Amino acid sequence: MSRRNTWQDIREKVRRRIHRRDWAPGEMIPNEIALAGEFGCSRATMNRALRSLASDGLIDRRRKGGTRVALHPVRRAVFEIPVLRHEIEETGAVYGYRLVLREMAAPLGHAAPGIGAGAECLHLVAVHSGDGQPHAVEDRWIDPALPGLADAPFEGVSANEWLLEHVPYTSGELTISAEPADAGTADLLGLPQGTPLLCLNRVTLDGARIVTSVRLSYRPGHRLTTSL
């Protein structure tokens, strides 16, 4: 007995057709019922395969408007939120962590608008190091209503690591920029003020609620790698 096609099998077969230009960019493809009949699967299986291709940016699906091959296929970059301790230890260096500031304050600077719903937020500044050399400065704002936040041991465990372990999230936004080091960040990294730094500004959300907003400022030479 032959194995039934899974939605992953069908997704790859449709993907190959698109890559071969069996269906040209912008062209309407057969509907779900027709494709399900052709591939010998249920309509639900076909729908799952097409949803995956739409998520990958290869097709455009419109309710009551059919499905077309995307005119300009979009490849999405995939970023994982790294645990900075792991990132440093993987280089063979001995990890170090120092909490510089812990306070309750009104969000300002890089903090995402709307975090904390107008209340004061927990503001943390910490330095992550490898073999005693500063690696990155973590400047973070956290929604004060998060469960367990008041008792979180941030003097010994970074907010980066604690949040990933204890707080769920559904989505996020990441902005990458090159910026001159301000006086405070330069001092923490042991660099002259104005040194160009790689800065990652990340907002993490649970549904519509902002969990945390953080700026990570790295010493020169740091590399960021992702997959497409």
Salt bridges, closest charged atoms under 4 A:
ASP9 OD2 - ARG3 NH1 2.99
GLU12 OE2 - ARG11 NE 3.00
GLU12 OE1 - ARG15 NE 3.29
ASP22 OD2 - ARG20 NH2 2.55
GLU32 OE1 - ARG43 NE 2.97
GLU32 OE2 - ARG61 NH2 2.37
GLU38 OE2 - ARG17 NH2 2.32
ASP56 OD2 - ARG15 NH2 3.08
GLU87 OE1 - HIS135 NE2 3.05
GLU89 OE1 - ARG85 NH1 3.39
GLU103 OE2 - HIS123 ND1 2.85
GLU138 OE1 - HIS128 NE2 2.60
GLU138 OE2 - ARG140 NE 2.65
ASP139 OD1 - HIS110 NE2 3.48
ASP139 OD1 - HIS123 NE2 2.73
ASP143 OD2 - ARG209 NE 2.89
GLU155 OE2 - ARG102 NH1 3.67
GLU161 OE2 - ARG85 NH2 2.61
GLU179 OE1 - ARG215 NH1 3.32
